[in-house]
């Protein structure tokens, strides 16, 4: 996969793990993921003409970026404060690497209307987070879909796609200028152990 995408100018990075160590029973897989991270970074360094970042979802290690999956903003009563988004923003505010929402978009209420997008790209989160990835593009059994791919490979737009488009349209995130960032932050410490 690295060989196939290493030359793509719009490749922002590679992920080496997604929700691998989510509880005490799955932590044994962490050693494998750490080795995969090391080997992936070494391989990219040996073959790529530019540095390509490598990151993980939900396992902290010396990485180039960190992705967090959040599905907590669910239903019309949810807000930035009561959904857990405010708590996660506070948790990552001092991280020394880019952190983004690697998956978001609760589907307990359907169709989804994506009110969290205003916080993600607005004053609540834009200064601490490096963006987000909506979950997910095409229809699967888990029903987190924006479009349905037909057997003839045509694409049908679903209500979630239309709702996301409407929610994104009035937003104009400004981004962060490189010279506005602190020159250096100390390496982030490991988050506390939770059960």
C-alpha positions as CSV (number, residue, x, y, z in Angstrom):
1,X,0.0,0.0,0.0
2,X,2.8,2.4,0.8
3,X,4.4,1.7,-2.6
4,X,1.1,2.4,-4.3
5,X,0.5,5.7,-2.6
6,X,4.0,7.1,-1.8
7,X,4.1,9.3,-5.0
8,X,0.6,10.7,-4.6
9,X,0.9,14.5,-3.9
10,X,-2.3,14.6,-2.0
11,X,-1.4,11.7,0.4
12,X,-1.4,13.3,3.8
13,X,-0.2,10.3,5.7
14,X,-0.7,6.6,6.6
15,X,-2.5,5.0,9.5
16,X,-1.2,1.8,11.1
17,X,-3.9,1.0,13.5
18,X,-7.6,1.7,14.2
19,X,-9.2,0.9,17.6
20,X,-6.6,-1.8,18.2
21,X,-6.2,-1.4,22.0
22,X,-9.6,-0.3,23.3
23,X,-9.8,-2.3,26.5
24,X,-7.7,-4.4,28.9
25,X,-8.2,-7.6,26.8
26,X,-6.9,-6.1,23.5
27,X,-3.9,-4.3,25.0
28,X,-1.7,-7.3,24.1
29,X,-2.0,-6.2,20.4
30,X,-0.2,-2.9,21.3
31,X,3.3,-4.5,20.8
32,X,2.4,-5.5,17.3
33,X,1.0,-2.1,16.5
34,X,4.1,-0.4,17.9
35,X,6.3,-2.6,15.7
36,X,4.1,-1.9,12.7
37,X,4.5,1.8,13.4
38,X,8.3,1.5,13.6
39,X,8.6,-0.6,10.5
40,X,6.2,1.6,8.5
41,X,8.1,4.8,9.4
42,X,11.5,3.1,8.6
43,X,10.2,1.8,5.2
44,X,8.8,5.2,4.2
45,X,12.1,6.8,5.1
46,X,14.0,4.3,2.9
47,X,11.8,4.7,-0.2
48,X,9.9,7.9,-0.3
49,X,11.2,11.2,-1.7
50,X,9.4,13.2,1.0
51,X,8.5,12.7,4.6
52,X,5.1,11.1,4.8
53,X,3.5,11.2,8.4
54,X,2.4,8.0,10.0
55,X,-0.2,8.0,12.7
56,X,-2.5,5.9,14.8
57,X,-6.1,5.8,16.0
58,X,-6.6,5.5,19.7
59,X,-3.2,4.2,20.8
60,X,-0.6,6.7,22.0
61,X,3.0,6.3,20.8
62,X,5.7,8.5,19.3
63,X,3.7,9.3,16.1
64,X,3.4,12.1,13.6
65,X,-0.3,12.6,14.2
66,X,-3.1,11.2,16.4
67,X,-6.6,10.3,15.4
68,X,-9.5,10.1,17.8
69,X,-12.8,8.4,16.9
70,X,-15.8,10.2,18.5
71,X,-19.4,9.2,18.1
72,X,-20.7,10.9,21.2
73,X,-22.6,13.9,19.7
74,X,-26.0,12.1,19.3
75,X,-29.5,13.5,18.9
76,X,-31.0,17.0,19.0
77,X,-30.3,17.4,22.8
78,X,-26.5,16.9,22.3
79,X,-24.2,20.0,22.6
80,X,-20.5,20.7,22.6
81,X,-20.5,20.5,26.4
82,X,-22.7,17.5,27.1
83,X,-21.5,15.3,24.2
84,X,-18.0,14.8,25.5
85,X,-16.4,16.9,22.7
86,X,-15.5,19.7,25.2
87,X,-13.8,17.2,27.4
88,X,-11.8,15.6,24.5
89,X,-10.8,19.1,23.4
90,X,-9.5,19.9,26.8
91,X,-7.6,16.5,26.8
92,X,-5.7,17.3,23.6
93,X,-5.1,21.0,24.0
94,X,-1.5,20.6,24.9
95,X,-0.5,17.8,22.6
96,X,2.7,18.4,20.7
97,X,1.5,16.7,17.5
98,X,-1.6,17.3,15.3
99,X,-4.7,15.7,16.5
100,X,-7.9,15.3,14.5
101,X,-11.2,13.5,14.6
102,X,-10.5,10.3,12.6
103,X,-14.1,9.3,12.7
104,X,-17.2,11.2,13.7
105,X,-20.9,11.2,13.1
106,X,-23.2,9.4,15.5
107,X,-26.0,7.4,13.8
108,X,-28.3,6.7,16.7
109,X,-30.6,9.3,15.2
110,X,-31.2,9.0,11.5
111,X,-30.9,10.8,9.2
112,X,-27.9,12.5,10.7
113,X,-27.8,16.3,10.7
114,X,-24.2,16.9,11.8
115,X,-24.6,19.8,14.3
116,X,-21.1,19.0,15.6
117,X,-19.5,20.3,12.4
118,X,-20.1,23.9,13.6
119,X,-18.0,23.2,16.7
120,X,-15.4,21.2,14.9
121,X,-14.7,24.0,12.4
122,X,-15.7,26.9,14.7
123,X,-14.3,28.6,17.8
124,X,-15.0,25.5,20.1
125,X,-12.4,23.2,18.4
126,X,-10.6,24.8,15.5
127,X,-7.7,26.1,17.6
128,X,-6.9,22.7,19.1
129,X,-7.9,20.2,16.5
130,X,-6.4,19.7,13.0
131,X,-9.7,18.7,11.3
132,X,-11.9,15.7,10.9
133,X,-13.0,12.8,8.8
134,X,-16.6,12.0,8.6
135,X,-17.5,8.3,9.0
136,X,-18.2,7.0,6.4
137,X,-18.4,7.3,2.6
138,X,-20.2,4.3,1.2
139,X,-23.0,2.1,2.7
140,X,-22.0,-0.8,4.9
141,X,-23.9,-2.9,7.3
142,X,-23.2,-0.4,10.2
143,X,-25.3,2.3,8.5
144,X,-22.8,5.2,8.7
145,X,-23.1,5.9,5.0
146,X,-23.3,9.1,3.0
147,X,-23.8,7.4,-0.4
148,X,-24.8,4.0,-1.7
149,X,-22.8,2.4,-4.4
150,X,-25.1,0.5,-6.8
151,X,-24.2,-2.8,-8.4
152,X,-23.5,-1.0,-11.7
153,X,-21.0,1.3,-9.8
154,X,-23.3,4.4,-9.9
155,X,-23.5,6.4,-6.7
156,X,-26.8,7.3,-5.0
157,X,-26.7,10.2,-2.6
158,X,-28.3,9.5,0.7
159,X,-30.0,12.0,3.1
160,X,-26.8,12.1,5.4
161,X,-24.8,13.4,2.4
162,X,-27.2,16.2,1.7
163,X,-27.5,17.1,5.4
164,X,-23.7,17.2,5.8
165,X,-23.3,19.4,2.6
166,X,-25.9,21.8,4.0
167,X,-24.2,22.0,7.4
168,X,-20.7,22.6,5.8
169,X,-21.9,25.2,3.2
170,X,-22.0,28.3,5.5
171,X,-18.8,27.4,7.4
172,X,-15.6,29.1,6.4
173,X,-12.8,27.8,8.6
174,X,-9.7,29.9,8.5
175,X,-7.1,27.3,9.5
176,X,-3.9,28.0,11.4
177,X,-0.9,29.8,10.0
178,X,2.4,27.9,10.7
179,X,4.0,31.0,12.3
180,X,1.1,31.3,14.8
181,X,2.0,27.9,16.3
182,X,4.4,27.7,19.2
183,X,7.9,27.1,18.0
184,X,8.2,24.0,20.1
185,X,6.1,22.1,22.5
186,X,7.5,19.5,24.8
187,X,6.7,15.9,23.8
188,X,3.3,14.9,25.0
189,X,3.2,12.5,27.9
190,X,1.2,9.3,27.7
191,X,-2.5,9.8,28.7
192,X,-3.6,8.3,32.0
193,X,-4.5,4.6,32.1
194,X,-8.3,4.1,32.1
195,X,-10.4,1.0,32.5
